[in-house]
């Protein structure tokens, strides 16, 4: 209809005739022609400038415009970050087409003003982009463009030595690459991944990126001391990622390494010292005070009886049985947390120390060794291929042992770890002359792990039912030569 009207207009005009449609059709024709020319220009510019780092952005008046990166505003950066793809970003920087430090600064402003769609998928991609931006902040190439883009505000800024680099956060998995090399103890472990702490990012964004980087569902970050990282302000330069279901395991850095652990329930800190790397063994100084040691001994004396050991189950039977053996000659009693408020307080203090829920712990076992009494080298875990009935869930086992010394011993009574620093096979389980020997000291505690750190929650396949057992955790209590040895311990399971 419009087309035929326009033809009739031209035909009439040629004959010198007047037409009632003249003004309306001229205006309509002009509008259509303008729109066609405008979109032809937009299409041509979009194609022609795709390879030259020109980005499409939306102005405050919602008009499409093209601006070179050297003149970007915060709005331009916001639109660019929403749509940019990594290959294009890398090419932009490779061609030195943008000022990296200024761009990062504008990005902060844009995101802080909520100009970006901050969904989880985009945030993962954005973090990857920020890593590349950070690389350019620290790269050796010089920026040859203007000192500041349009809309950046403030005086011109020198790019280079004065630029503050984005903080790197070294990420470790619990049990993976957390140990110094036994061959080269001076060499620090390499992080599993490196994240970047940027002011406009939230902690959950870094957790999402960690999940992508590590290909494991990361639940949270913890510090070297096992404290939960609750905000970006608390994020240190080295963190440990806990995957779903994993518990914190004390990192082993080097023998003699000390760290301070705050115990909220006791309102004080204790010093934890690394005694062995493999197995993981730590000493905690003054975990109990002298009065607490005396109270536990006194409330236990009346109920002490001969210690037992777990009997190896038959292939056809699953019943858990305990029996007496000359390998263990001490006396034992058990204290429930309801037996005395002191036991409940100590139980909570242990939870503060190892960062594992004490709902997984057995009752407090109190031990007494008279002269010549001992417990030869053994494991605290139950090998599922040998013991039946002690493990009630797939993958469940004793995970952590926290042992307290309640008294000093005049001579003997050490806790021995034969495999600490010694890979030779153990043939004499009564031998206390090799490995690590920890002398009893009233109030001190010893922590060691019976399961491997990196897979302590795994349910092992039938073909390898002991896949997460740490055979190096073999330990024993040496003969008391003079005096009496009083001790207590918690066994904490992984499930």
Secondary structure, DSSP 8 states (H G I E B T S, - for coil): -HHHHHHHHHHHHHTT---TTHHHHHHHHHHHHHHHHHHHHHHHHHHHTGGGT-EEEE-TT--EEEE-GGG--HHHHHHHHHH--HHHHHHHHHTT-S-HHHHHHHHHHHHHTT-S---HHHHHHHHHHHHHHHHHHTSS----S-SS-TT--SS----STTS---EEEEEEETTBS-S--SS-TTS----SEEEEE-TT--HHHHHHHHHHHHTS-EEEEE-TT--B--SGGG--SEEEEEETT--------STT-EEEEEETTTTEEEEEEEEETTTTEEEETTSS-HHHHHHHHHHHGGG-EE--EE----TT-----EE-BTTB--EEEEE-TTT-HHHHHHHHHHHHHH-S-GGGB--EEEEEE-TT--EEEE-SS--TTT--SS--STT--EEEEEEEE-S--SEE--EEETTTT--S----TT--SSSEEE---TT-EEEEESB-STTTT----GGGTTTTB-GGG-EEE--EEES-EEEEEEEEE--
